[in-house]
Amino acid sequence: MFDPAVEVATAAQLAERIADAHARLVEAECEELVLAAAWADAHYLDPDGTRQHEFAPVVERSVAWGGDGCPPVSEHCALELGALRGTGATTARMLITDALDVRHRLPRLWALVRAGSVRQWQARAVAQATHALSWDQAVAVDARLSGFLPLLPWPRFRRLLTAAVLDADPEAARERAEAAATSVGVWAFEGEHGLKTLVAKASSGDVTWFLAVVDRIAGILALEGDRGTADVRRAKAVGVLAQPARALALLVAHAGDEDRRTSEPRPADPDDEPDPRPDPSLDLRVPAVLGAGRDGGALDDATLARLARAARPRVVLHLHLSDATLRSGEGLVRPEHGDALTLAQLREWLVDTGCSVTVRPVVDPVATAAVDAYEVPGRLRDALVLRHPVDVFPFGQATSRTLDADHTVPFVPLDRGGPPGQTGLHNLGPLTRRHHRAVTAGRWRRRQPVAGTYLFRSPTGFVFAVTNQGTLRLGRSAFTDALWDLAASAGTWEEARLSVAA
């Protein structure tokens, strides 16, 4: 039993206890996975009949639950394991399957499990994602990725895992994509208070365009006076799209203000006078612009094409691919948001949606010079995103080109004695606004001893090292205190290393 009392004097003591409880939780989860694999060993049934233990082959069959390279087990072994764990046999069988897959097909991940340094559900998710691969393919994915699992938050690692599985067996991935294409659809479910929930499963290109149109119409409703929240206006936009003529009218009428800033309306003040104007989102009249041509006849093809271009929303997606992929004609394409695609899937997506493609030159972050101004120019922001596409806060996962480009060492204007070249990759790091406030106005502290390597110190003294490879928990000790001090005094990690050696 754990001690339920939390009568501690300081936040530092609480932090120590929380970290210790989490470590025990991870170790217990890993032990359960190791025990499940051992349980399978104790119920091994040799299909050749040379090693049967106490099991009767007439009564119990040998089954191969694990993937390629895993040993068979008794078909009944999951029954008792489920009873011992308080679960059904199916759940126990899945645990055994995942344990065998990790042990026999993912050796580096198994080493992490045995060390008690990875969550069980994450290890099992990797096993399930690689289950259909051959033994050689699974081992290759394991060698490529498992070392990153303790360093990255799960959403970031899952994207890497999806790309690695896709790259390991492109043909199987293509077959799975073709099978998934037949499972698309749109469904509506009854909800509470007269509402319904709409669920749509469609191609990524169609969903991207749909959401772009919804966001565009929601912005137009705000421009026309709708004071609802962004989510409420998006819901209204779905209703507008159900009336194609009205949707096209709104898009055409506001085609010229796409670049206009559509900020969120301020919350309603109870002391405000009621707005005498009717809610424009309830106006079902269609402007005359869509009625007919000047001569009263139908709109000609040129006019229809112009209206279609004006009504089409603007979507900017950043897709990254290597020169090797372009030369070979096959490989992976990595969007800045979402999972990786194959080059063939990208071609199909671009053709189906009729996108305009802009090829941008390669940006070398190392060669991007610093500037003296506080504002971050576009070329520097692009280089920063390429070097560190994710929020640099410990285990950060936000990916956006609108993240705050935070100065690690606060900017001092030149006319107040500040040095030149303060705004550069050596002194910038992307942060969400909340994380920015935590290190600027809160008690979190951060340092960047070398460009692209960040040290963060929590309010209770725990230190984390962050690079574009992920986050390392360094804990709180005399060593981390010394490391933190060295990061402030040493210009590079090499100087810090030499200082420690001295």
Salt bridges, closest charged atoms under 4 A:
GLU16 OE1 - ARG476 NH2 2.42
ASP20 OD2 - ARG24 NH1 2.29
GLU29 OE1 - ARG119 NE 2.74
GLU32 OE2 - ARG85 NE 2.76
ASP41 OD1 - ARG103 NH2 2.66
GLU75 OE1 - ARG61 NH2 3.11
GLU75 OE2 - HIS76 NE2 3.81
ASP98 OD2 - ARG124 NE 2.73
ASP101 OD1 - ARG105 NE 3.80
ASP101 OD2 - HIS131 ND1 2.62
ASP167 OD2 - ARG144 NH1 3.31
GLU171 OE1 - ARG174 NH1 2.59
GLU190 OE2 - LYS196 NZ 3.50
GLU192 OE1 - HIS193 NE2 3.85
ASP215 OD1 - ARG234 NE 2.80
GLU224 OE2 - HIS254 NE2 2.82
ASP226 OD2 - LYS236 NZ 2.87
ASP231 OD1 - ARG234 NH1 2.89
ASP257 OD1 - ARG216 NH2 2.85
ASP257 OD2 - HIS254 ND1 2.99
GLU264 OE1 - ARG233 NH2 2.88
ASP272 OD2 - ARG227 NH1 3.98
ASP272 OD2 - ARG266 NH2 3.08
ASP275 OD2 - ARG277 NH2 3.08
ASP279 OD2 - LYS236 NZ 3.57
ASP283 OD2 - ARG285 NH2 2.96
ASP323 OD2 - ARG327 NH1 3.23
GLU336 OE2 - HIS320 NE2 2.89
GLU336 OE2 - ARG401 NH2 2.57
ASP339 OD2 - ARG158 NH1 3.23
ASP382 OD1 - ARG401 NH1 2.89
ASP391 OD2 - HIS435 ND1 2.42
ASP404 OD2 - ARG433 NE 2.54
ASP404 OD2 - HIS436 ND1 2.99
ASP406 OD1 - HIS436 NE2 3.00
ASP406 OD2 - ARG446 NH2 2.77
ASP481 OD1 - ARG457 NH2 2.84
GLU494 OE2 - ARG497 NH2 2.44
